[in-house]
C-alpha cells in the first residue's frame, strides 16, 4: 500500500486516538501506552484498520466513514459522553457474547457509549425460584424490601457478567452500580421502593471514559437518605440522555425494532413532529407501544434535533449506527416542511442569509445575493424547505414549461439528517418533470447525491445538468433550448449530448437512504398506513459465468487465466482495453457490462473456449454475488465520473461475505481498477465525483502510475485509481524536475495540452440496421472543429489539481505545492487520439539543456514505456521518430508508451520548455490500466502490452 500522508490524531475520551480513516501500519503513529496495552489483550483485534474495514461490509465506505467522523467529533475531553447512551434490555443479556462483540466493536474504533442495562427476565426467574410472586400496578413492578434485595443481587451479577465478557475481548469496562442516580419515591404507598430520578451525577461516567473504559450502569437510584430505589431502566436511560445530550439513544431489545400493530412489519422511521399526534390516535397503538412513544417524545423534546432514538437488536447495532439505511426503528423529532410562493412566506431577511451563507455561486464570487433575488422574481416560483431552514430549495415553474430547481441550498445539518431528501421528495410530489443544475465542486451537496436522484445528466464546463421525467434526448434538447432562449439557465449546455440515463434501482432494492415516512409511504396490506415506512431489503442472484473453470484451464495448458470484468465497456477506452485483453496470455474477459448493449455480442473478442462474450447489464446485486463467489479476479470500471461508487460498494460487500477460501485471486479478492477521477485524491477535499467528505477519497486507494510512485504499492493493492490521460503525461514530464528540486517555488509551471477528440468521450447513436446494436460516436468531431482547435475548462480543470497534488509528494521542498502548483490549459484538436503537451517550467537555478536531458535519462532508464528523445535530431530520425527532437503526433498516436523531447532551455538558463505526448486511449488509459491490473494480480507488468523497441 502507498504510504499515506500524516493524519493528525484526534481527542476522544481524554486520549489521543488515530483518525478513523484507514492507515497502513507503517504510517500509523505510536499509540498512547494505555491504548497499546488495551489492544494487546486480544491479538485478533489489534489492527485498527481491520476493525474499520469490517464496517465496510455493512455499507458504503463513504457513509461508514461519515458516521464515524460525526460520532468521533461528538466527544471532547470536557464532555466525553456525548456519543451514545445504550440501554440494554434484560432479554438481550441472555446472548451475552453477541452483545459484548457489538459493544467491543464500537470501543475498537474509539467510540465510548454509556451502557445502562436492565435485568427484568433474570429477576423474574430468581423470584420464581425463591417463591416470590411479582406484583405489577400500571405496568410498574411493586418493590418491597425482599424484592429489592433480590434485584440488587441480580443487577450486580448481570453487570459483572457483562464487564467480564467485554474484558475478555480486550475491551476495558468499568462497573458503576451506584453513585450516578439520585431519586425520590415515585409513590411509596402504591409502588413501594420504586424511585423517580431527581438528579444525575455524570462524573463517575466521564471518569470511566477518560480512563479508557466503557461505563456499565445499573438502573438503581439512591434517595437523599441513602435508601436504594428500583428505577425502570427505560426511564433511567431517558433521564441519563437528557443530562448527557448524546447524539444517539439506543434501546437494545431482542426483537430488533418496533413493529406495526396490524401487519406485524418492522417500522423503519418515525418522525414525531409530523406524525405523533395522529399516531397516538391509531387503534393499534396502545399499552406498551403508546408508553414507549410517549417516553421517546418526552426525551427527544429535551434534546437537540440532531439526537435520535433507535430501537435495535444487538447484532444490528453497527448497521444502525454506521449506515444510512439503518437496521432497526429510528425515532426522531423530524422536521416540518413548508412551501411558499414568495420569500415573504419565510421572511426575506432569512432567505437572504441562507443565500449569502450557502449559495455556491455567491460564495465563489460568480453571483451576488442581489442578483439571486432579482432573478427569483422573473418567473413564478415556489420555495420549499424545513422550519429551521436547514434546507431551502427554489423551483421556477412558468406556465407551459418544464420546472427548474434553480437553488438547492443545504446546511451540514440538513445533509446529515437527510432533510435534503425529504425536501426533494416533496418537490417530486408536486412536479412530474424537473431539471436542475449543480456545480461539480459543490461540497454541500455532492454530485453523487444528484446522480442518484436523476434519470439523466451530463456535465460541461464544471457544471452538471440533471433531470427526471424526461426520457428522450430530443425532448431534453428541446427543453434546454427553451430554457436558454428564455434565459432560465446558462448558455453552456447546447448541443445536448445523449442522455446519460441513470437506471433506477429495482423496487426491491433499497436506496441506502432512510426516507421520511411522511412521503412516498409504502402500503401495509390492503390499506396504506400514513405514519410509517418499512425498510426495504432486496437481493438478486448473479448471472452465470461465460465458461467453466475447467474449460478455461484447458485453454491455458492447465493454468486457469485470471478473470476480468469490464463495467462500462461501450466507449473508446473500453474498446482499446478489450483489444489488449484479446492478446493477453494470462487474462480472460469474463464479463462485459453495458446497459445500452445488453444482449449483443462483444465484437473483436472471443474467450479461450472460442465463444463470444455477450454484453450484460450487471446490477449491483449481480456484482456483489460474483465477488462473493470468487468469480472475478479484476474489476475494471470504465464509467463516467461519479458513477462508480455503487459498484465499488457492491464489490466490497461481496468480498466481506466471501470466505478466504472462496475469494478470487488467491484469497485477495477481486482487484478494482477505476478509470474515472473518483478516487484519485487521497486527502484533497476537491473530490466531488466520489462523494467524498472533507477528508477526500478513502486512503487505501492506490494511485496507479508505476513509473513514478512505485510498483510494490500497486502489487499490494486491491483498489487502484488509474490516473487521467493529461495528468499522466504532465506528471511524467515534471517529475524529474520536481525530484531534483529545480522548480522555482515563486512561479507555477504552465502546461498547454492538445488532445485528440476521442478524449471528449462518446455518444450513443441508433443502429443503422434495425435490431442491431447501438454504436458509439465521438461527441466532438474533427469536422465540427473546422480544422482548428478549441480550448475548454480553461481554469481549474480536474487534471490541474491531480498533477500538482501527486507530484508534491515526490519532493515537498520542490516548490510544487499541491493543487496550486501547475497552470494547465486543455485544448481539443482535430485528430482522433493522441495528446501533445508543452510545458514551460521556471527553474530555481541555472541549468543547461544537457543537464535536463541527463536528468530525464537517469530517471527513466530501463522504463519500457518511456521514450526520452535525444538532443540530436539525426539520432532521433534514425530511430524512426518523426518529430526530430520534439515528439509529434506520429510518434505517439497508436503507441503504448509516453515520449518526451525538446529540452529547450532559455538563454538565461532558468526556464526549460519540454514537449511530451502519449495516446490518450492507451498509455493515457487502457495500457496503463493493464499495467495496474497485471501488477495487482501478480503478473508480469507488461504482459499483453506490445512493447516497442526504443
N, C-alpha and C positions, 0 to 999 in steps of 0.2 A: 504494500500500500504506500501511496505517496505521503511523505511527511506533511502533516498539517501545520498551518500557521499557529502560533501560540494563542491559546484561548485563555482569557482571564478566568480566575476562579470566581465563584460566587459564594455568598454567605448564606448558609442555611443552618438553623438551629445553633447559631453561635460558632460554627466551624466553617473553615474554607473547604468547599467541595468543588469538584470539577463541574464545568458547564455540562449540560446534559447531552450535548451533541457527542456523537461517537468519535473516539480518538484512537489512532494507532498507539500501541503500547509504548513505543519509543518516544512518542511526542507527549506522553502523559506526565505531568509534573508529579513529584513525590507527594503522596497523600500525608495528611497530618498523622502523627503517630497513633493516636487513638483510633483513627479510621482504618489504618493498616491492620491493627490488631483485630478489629471487628471483622474485616474481610477475610483475614487469615483463618478464622474459625471454621470456614467452610470453603474448601478448595474449589468446589463445583460452582461457586458463585463469586469468585474473586474478581473476575473480569467485568468491569463496569460496562464495557462495550457490548458484551454478550447479553447482559441483562437488558440493556436498552434495546438491542436488536430484537429480542424476544417480543417486545411490544409491537414491532412492525408486522408480526403475523396476524394481528387483530385489526389493523387499519393501515392507512397510507402513512408513509414517513412524515409527510407534511402535517397531517392532523395530529399524529402522536407527538411530534416534536413541538408543535404549537402548544398543546395542552401541557406538556412537561415544562415548557418555558413559562407559561402562565402560572401554573401551580408553584413552580420554584420561586417565582418573583413575589408570591404572596407572603413568604416567610421572611422575617427580619430578626436579628438578634434581640431587638427590643420587644418584639411580638412574634415569637417563633411558632405559635399555634394557630396560624391563620389558614393553613391548608384545608383541613377537613376534620369534622367530628364524625366518627363512625360508631353507630350504635349496633351492637351485635346481639341479636335475639338468642334466647336460650336454646332454641332448636338448632341454631347454626353451630353452637358449641359442641353438638354431638358429632360433627365432622371436623374435628379439631385440626387435622393435617391440612385439609383444603383451606381452612380459614388462615392458618399460620402461613402457608405458602403465599396466599394473596396479600397478606399484610407485609410479609417479608419482602415481597416484590417491590412494594412502594418504598420501603426502607432502603432497598438496594439502589434506587435511583435518586436517593437524597430527599425523599418526602416523609414527613413525620406527622401522621394523623394522630388525633386524640381518640382513643378507643374506650368506649364505655359498654359494658355488657350486662345483660340480664341473666336470669337463671330460672325462669318460671317452670319449664318442664322438669328440670332437675329437682327443684324444690318440691314439686308435687309428688315426684317419685319417692323422695325421702320421707315426706309427711305420710304418704300412704304406707310405707314400710314400718313407720313408727306408730301407726294407728291414729294419726291426726287427720281430721276431715277439713279440707279447705272450705272457707266461707267467703262468699263474694256479695257485695252490695253495690249496685250500679256499676258492675264490672271491676270494682276495686277489691283487692284481697284484704279482708279484715285480718289485722295482725295483732295478736296478743303476745305476751312475753315469751311463751313457749315457741310460737311460730317465728318470732323474731330471732330467737336463739338458733333455730334450725336454719333460717335464712342467712344469718351471718356466717354460719359454718359452711353452707353451700356456696355462698358468694366467694368466700376466701378460697375454697378448694378449686372452684372453676377459674378464678383469677390466676391462681398459681399454676394451674394446668396450662392455661394459655401462655403465660410468661415462659414456662418451661419449654413449650413447643416452639416458641419464637427463638429462644436462646439456643435450642438445638440446631436451628438453621443458621446460627451465627448472627441473629438479629437481636441486638440489645433491647431489653424491655424492662420496665420498672413497674412493680405492682403498687397501686395507690388505692388503698381501701378506705381511707378516711382523710379528713382534713381539707377536702375541697368543697363539699356541700354543707351549708348551714340551713336548717329548716325549722319549721314550726308544725304543730299538729294540724292536719287537714281538717279533721273533725274527730276529736278524741273519743267522744261518746259514741259516735257512729262507726268509725273505722279502726279505732284503737291506735296502735303505734305506727300510723301511716303519716308521712310528712309531705309538706309542700316546701319547695326550696325558696328561701328568702335571700340568700347571699351565696356567692361563689368566690372562692379564693383560688385564683388561677396560678399562683406562684409555684405550687408543687408540680403542676403540669409543665409550666415553662422551664422549670429547673431540670426536669427529666429530659426534655428535648434538647436544651443547651448542653446537657451531658451526653448527648448522642443516643438516647434511649427512647423507645416508644412508651408513652404513659398508658397504663392499663387500669381503668377505673371501674369501681362498682357503684351501684345507684343507692348507696346508703348515705343518709344525712345525719347530722348531729344538731340537737337543739342547743340553745344558749346555755341550758343547764347541763349539757353533756349527754342527754338521752339520745340513743341511736333510734333513727326513724327509717322505716322502709319507704322508698320512693319509687313510683313507676318509672322504669328505665326509659321509656319513650319520652316522658315528661322531663326527666333529668337530662336527656340528650338535647331536648329543645331549649331548656334553660341554659345549658352549657353553651349551645350555639349562640344564644343571644349575648352572652358575655364575651365569647371569643370572636364572634363575627367571621366565621370561616367562609371560604368560597363554596365549599361543598358540605352538606349534611347528608350522610349516607345511613340508611337503615337496612341492615342485612337481615333478610329472612330466608326461610327455606323454600319459599315459593318463587322468588326471583322477581317480584314486582306486585303491582295492584292489577286486579282483573275486573272486567266488565261483569256486572251482576246478572246479565241476561245471557250473553253469548259465551261468557267464560274466557274470552280472549284477553291476552295481556295488553295493558294500556301503555302507550308509548310516552305521551306528553300530556300534562295538564297545565293549562295557563290560567292561573287563579283570577287575575284581573278581568279576563274575558269571560270566564266560564263558571266561577264559583257559585254565584247566586242561583243561577238556573240549575247548576249541577246538584246543589243541595236539595232541590225540589224533586229530583228524579226518584221514582218509587223504589228503585233497586239500591239507591244509596242510603244505607241505614246501618244502625248498630255500629260495629267496629269501623266500617269504612267511613261513615259520617264523622265519627270521633277523630279518626286519623286525619281526614281532610281539614277538619276544624283546627286541629293541633298544628298541621303543616302551615296553614294560612296564618295562624297566630304567630308562629316563629318567623316566617318569611316577611311578615309586615314589619318586623323589628330590624330586619337586615337590609343591606344594600341590594339593589336589584341584580347585581352580579352573582349573588348567592342563590343556590338552588338545593332542593331536596331530591335525593334519588333513593328509590326502593329497589333493592337488587339482591341477588344471591351472591355468596362469597366467590364462586367460580366465575362470575361475570363482572367482578369489580374492575379489573383492568380495562375491559371493553367499555364499561360505562364511563370511566374517568378519562380515557385517552383516545376515544374516537367520537366523531360527530354523530354517528348513528346510535351509539349507546347500546345498552343491553336490557336494562330494567325499565322502571317507570320514572320519568323525570317530572318533578313538580316545581314550577317556578311562578313568580308573580306575573310574568308576561308583560306585554306592552299593548296598550290600547292604540289602535291605529286611527288615522284620520285621513280625509281627503277634502281639499278646499279648492274652489275655483279662483281664488286670488290669494296673494300673500297676506292680505289683511286677516285672513282666517287664522293664521298662526302668528301674525304680528310682523310687520315689515322689518323692524329692527332685529328680531330674532333670525329672520330669514337672511338678512344682510350678513349677520355674524357667521352663520353657517357657511355661506358662500365665501366669505373672507377667510375663514379658517380651513376650509376643506377642498374647495374647488381647485383641481389640478391646473386648470388654465390660468386662474388667478394667482396661484402660488408660484407658477413658473414665469409669470410676467407677460403671458400672451394675451391676457384679458384683464379687465378690471371689474370690480363689483358693480360699478355704474353701468358698464356695458352689458353685464349679465341682466341687470334689472331692466334696461332699455329693450333688450332682445326678448325679454319674457312676455311683454305685452303685445308683440307683433301678431300673435295668433291666440285663439282660445287655448287655455291650458288648465291642467289640474295638478295640484301639489299633493303628494302622498307622503306619509311619514308616521312616526310614532310620537307620543306626547312629549317625551324628553328631547326630541329632535336628534336622536342618535342616528337616524337615517331620514334623509329627505330626498325625494325624487320628484322631478318635474316632467310631465308628459304633455307635449304640444299636439293638439288634435283639431286642426282646421277642418271644416266640412268637406267631404269628398276626397280627403287624402288619408293615407296611412299614418297613424300616430307615430311620433318620435319621442323617445325618452331622452330629453336634452340634458338632464342632470341626474346623477345618482351619487349622492354625497353621504358617505358613511363615516361615523367615528369608529375608533378602535372597539369601543363597547358594542356598537351596532354589528360589527363583523363577528366578534367573539360570541355574542348571544344569538346569532342567526336572525337578528331583526331584519337584516337586509333581505333575507329570503322571504320573510313574512310580507314585507312591503312589496316585493316583486310579485309574489303570488296574488296580492290584491290588485296590482296593475294588470296581470294576465286575466284576472276575472273580468275586468272591465273592457279589455282590448284584445280582440282575437288575433290581430296582427300588430306587430310593433317592430320598429327599427331603433337602434341606438348606437352610439359610438363610444369608444373608450381609448385612452392613451395606453400604449403598451407598457409605459413605465409607471403607471398608476399603482402605487404601493397599497393604498387603502382598499381598493377592490381589484385583486389580481385578475389578469386576463383569463386564467383558468376558470374563475367563477363565471365570467361572461360566457365562455365557450360551453360550459355545462348546461347553460340555460337557453342557448340559442340553437336554432335549426340550421343556421348557415352563417358564414363570416368570411371576411378577407381583410388583409392588412396592407396598408400603404402609407409610406412616409411617417412611420411611427404611430399611426392611429389605425384602429380596427373598427370595421363596420359589422354590426351583428343584427340578426333579425330572427323572428319566428312567425309562423303563419303564412309564409310565402314559399312556395315550393319550386317555382320555375325561375331560371336565370333571367329570362326575358322580363318577367314581372319585377324582379329585383332591379334590373337595369332601368326599366321604365319609371319605377318609384324613385330611384336615385336621381334620374334626370329631372323629375318633377320637383324633388327636394332642392336640387341645385338651382333650378330655374326660379323657384320661389325663395331662394336664399335661406333654406331651412337647415342645410348642412354645408360644410366647407366644400369647395370645388376641387376635391382631391380624389374622388372615388370613381371617376369615369376614365377610360372604359371599365365597365364592371367585368371582372373575370368570372369564371363559373363558380357556382355555389360550392363552398367548402362545407357541404351539408353535414351537419352533425347528427349521426344516427342516434335517436333516443334509446335509452336502455329499455329492455323488455319490462312489461308491467310488473313482473315478479321480482325484478332485481332492484334492491334498494339503492337509492341515490347516494347514500352515505351521509346525508344531512337529515337531522330531525326537522320535520315540518311542523308548523304551527297547526294545532288541531282545529283551529277556527277556520281554516282554509283548506279546500280540496279534501274534505274528510272522506274516509272510507266507510262504506255502509257496513253495518253489523246485521247480518242476517237479512230478513225481509225489509227492515227499516233502518235508515241511516241514523246513527246517534250523533248529534251535533256537538258533542263535547270531547270526544276522544279520538285519537288516531292510533291504530295498531301498527307497530313496527313491522316492516316487510322484510323477509329474508328469502332469498332465492338462489338456486344453484342450477347449473347446466352441465351436461356431460360434454366431454371433448370429442372432437371429430377423430376418426380413425387415422392411423399413420398411413403414409402413402405406400410403404412396403414393410415387410417384416425384417427383423434384425438378422435373421438367418440369410435372407436373400441379399441383404446389404453386405453382410460379411463375406458372402461367396464372391462378390464382385471385387473385393479388395484382398483376395488371397488369404482370407481368414481373419483379417483385421477390420473390425467394423469402423466405418468412417464416422466422423463427428457430424451430428445433425444440426442444420441451421434452419431457423425460421426467420423469414423476412416479412416484417409487418409494414405495409405501405409500399408495395412493390411496383406501383404503376409508373412512377416518374423516371426521369433520365438517370438519376443516381442509382435507383433500384435496378434499372436495365444494365447499367455498367457493372454493377456488382454481380448480377446474375451471369453475365458473360465471363467474369473472372472465376466465379464458382464452378462454371462448366468445365474449366480446365484444372481444377484443384484436385490433387491426388488424395487428400485426406478429409475433405469436407463434402457433404451432400446436402442439397437443398431439400428439406423435408416438408416445409410448409411455406406457402406464399399467401399473404392476406391482402385483399383489396376489395373494398365494398363495390366499386364500380365494375370490377372484372370478375366477380364471383361466378363460378361455373365454367369459365373459359380456361383453355389450356395456356400455360406459360410458354411463350414462343422462344425457340432457341435453346431449350434446355430439356434434357431427359435424365432421369436418375439412373443409378447403377443397374437397376433391373430392366433398363431400356424403356421405361414407361414415362409418359409425360407427367408433369406436375400441374395440378388444377388449382386455380385461384379459389381461395375460400374467403369468407368474411368472418374471421375469428372474433368471437366475443371475449370479453374479459374472463368469463367463466370457462370458456374453452382453453384460454391461455393458462389460467390458474391450474386446470386439470392436467394439461400437457406437462407443466412444470412439476406438479405433484407426482406424476407417473414417471418422471425422468425421461421423457421422450425427446427433449430438445437440449442440445449442448450449448448452443449460442443463439441468442435472440438479437436480431438487428432491427432497430426501429428507424425506419426511413420516413418519418412523419413530419408534417409542418410543426413549427414551434408551438408549444403549448398543448399538444395532443398526446404526448407520451406518458404522462403521469399515471393515468388509469391502467395502462398496460404494465408499467413498472410495478405498480401496486399489486396487480394480479400475479405477476411472476413471483414477487416476494411472498405473497400469501401461499402460493403453491409450494415454494421452496420450504416454507416453515412447516407445512403439513407433511412434507415428504420425510421419510426416514433417511439416515445417511446411506443406507444400502440401496435405496431406490432413486436417490438423486442422480442426475446425469453428471457427466464429466468427472467420474471417479469420486463422487460424493460432494463435489464443489457446488453442484447445481448449475443451472443454465446461466451462462455469462451474458450480460446485456451490453451491447454497444449501441449507443444512441447517437444518431447523426444530427439531431437538432441542437438548438442553442440552450435547451432547457437546463442542462446540468454542467455547464462549462465553468461556472464560477463557484469558488469554494466559500468565500466569506463576503462577497460583494453584494450589497443589498440592491442590486440592479437586475436581478434575475427574475423578471416578471413572468416569463413563459412557464416556468415550473411552479409558479405559485409560491415561491419561496418567501419566507418571512424575513425579518430584518437580518438574520444571520446568513441568508443565502442558501445555496443548494446543500444537500447532505454531504458530509465530509468524506464518506467512503467512495464517492465518485472519483475515479482517476482520469486525469486529462491525458488523452492518448496521442501524444506526439513523441514517439520513441526516440527520435534523433536528438531531442533537446532535454526531455525530462526523465529519461531512463526507461529501460525495458523491464527491469525487475518489478517496478510498481504495476505495470500492466499485467505481467505474468501472475502476480498475486491477486489481481483484482477480480471481482465478479461484476462490477459496474464500470464501464468505460465510456467517457464522453468524447466523441470524435470532434476534433477541432473544426472550425469553419475554414472554408477554402481560402478566402483572403487572409484570414488570421494565420493559417499555416505558412503561407508564403512570406508574410511580413515578419513573423517570428523567426523563421529560418534566416531571413535577411538581416535582422538586427541582433540576433543572439550573440554572435562572436564579439560585436562591439559592446554589448551590454556586459558580458562576462569580463571583458578586458577593462571595463570602467572608462571607456573612451567617449561616452556620450555626454555632451555638455548639459549639466543639470539646469541651466538657465533657459534653454530653448528645447522645444519638442521636435523630434524628427517629423518630417512631412512625407506622407506616402500617398502617391497617386496610383489608383488601380484601374485597369481596363479589363473588363470581363466579357467573355462571350455571352450571348443572350440566353444560352441554356441555363446560366446561373439565376435567371429571373424566374425559373420554375416552369411548370406546365399547366395546361388546361385540358379538360376532357371534352372531346367533341364526339358527336354522334357517329356511329359507324356508317360507312358508305354503303355497305351491304346489309339489308335488313336481317336482324338476328345475329349480326357479327358483333365482336367486342368493341366497346368504346376505345378510342385511341387518344394518345397524348399528343399535344402540340405545344409549341413554345408560347408562353404568354406574350413575349416580345419577339419580333422577327427582325431580320436584317432589313427587309423591305420597309418596315414601319419606322426604322431609324433613318431611312433615306441616305444610307451610306455614311452617316455621321455617327457621333457618339452622344450619349445623354447621361449627365450626372444625376445622381439621386441620393437621398439620405445624406445631404452634404455635410451635416454635422451630427455627432452623437450616434453614428452607426454602431450597432452592437459589436461588430468586429473591432472597432476602435478601442473599446473598453477591454475586449478579450485580449487583444495584442498587448496592451500595456499591463494588464493585470498579471498575466502569466510570466511575461518577461521580467517583471520586477522581482520575481522570486530567484532569478539567476544571480543577481547581484544587487542587494538592497542599497548599495552605495553608488550605483551606476548613474543616478540622476533620472532614471526612467521610473516614474512614480505611478504605478498602477494605472487607473483609467485616464489620468491626466497626462500620461507620458507620450502619447502619439497623436498627431493630427492626420486623419485618414479620410480620403475622398474617393468613394467608389463611382465607377462610370461603366455603363453598359455599351458594348461595341458591336458592330455588325458582323461578327463571326460567331460560329456555333459554340465552341468550347475553347477554353484556354484563358488564363489570367496573366497579364503582364503588369508588373508593378515597378514604379520608380520611386526610390526613397532618397530624400535629401536629408542627411544626418549631420547636425552640428557636433563638432568634436571638442573635447575638453583640452586637447593638446595637439601639437602639430605632428602629422604623420605623412608618409608617402603612400602612393598607390601600391608600391611593393609591400610596404608594411601591412596594409589592409589585406592584400591578396594572400600573403603568408598566414595571416591570422585565420582567414577562411579555410585555406588548405589544411592547416593544422586542426581546426575544429571539426571538419567533415572528412578527414582522411578515413578511408575504409567504409564510408556510408554508401551503400549500394544504390540508393535512390536520390543521391545528391550529386549534382554536376557543377563543379566550380570551374568556370571558364578561365582560360589562360589570358594573360595580359597581351599575348602575341596573337594577332589576328590570323596569321598564316597557320599557326598550330591549331587554332580552333577550326579553320576551314578544312584542314587535313582530317580532323575528327568528324567532319560532316555537320558542323554547327553552322547553320545558315546565316546567323546574325553576326558572325565575326566575334568581336569582343563583347557584344551585347546580345543577350538572348532575344530571339524574335519568335513570332507565332509558330513557325515551322519547327522550332526547337522544343516546343512544349506540347502542342496540340496532339492528343492521342498518345502521349508518352506517360510512363508510370511515375517518373520522378520529378524533382524540382531542380531548376537551373538558376545560377546567379552569375552575373558578369558586370562589366562596366568598370567598377572600381575607380571612378573619376574623382580625383582629389583637387579641390580648389587651390588656386595659386598660393593662398595664404596658409594652406596646409591644415585648416581647421574645419573643413566640411568635406564629406565624402558623398558621392552620388552612386547608388547601386541600382542595378536592374535585375529583377528576379521574376521567375514565372513558373507556372505549373498548369496542368489541365485540371480545371475545377471539378470535373466529374471523376477524376482518377486520384492522383495524389491529394487533391483537394477534397475528396470524399470517399469513393469506393475503394481505391487502392489502400488508402490509409486505414479505412475500416477493416480491410482484410488483414493488414499488418496487426491491428489490435486484436482481431479475432484469433489469428494464429498464435500470438503471444499468450493470450489469456487461456487458450486451450492447450498450451504446452507444445505446440507445433513449431516447425521452422518458420521464422518471421516472414520469409519471402516465398513460402510455398504458395503456388498458384498465381504468383505475380511474375510476369515476363520481364525480368530484369535485363536491361540493355547494357551492352558493353560501353565503357566510357572511352 
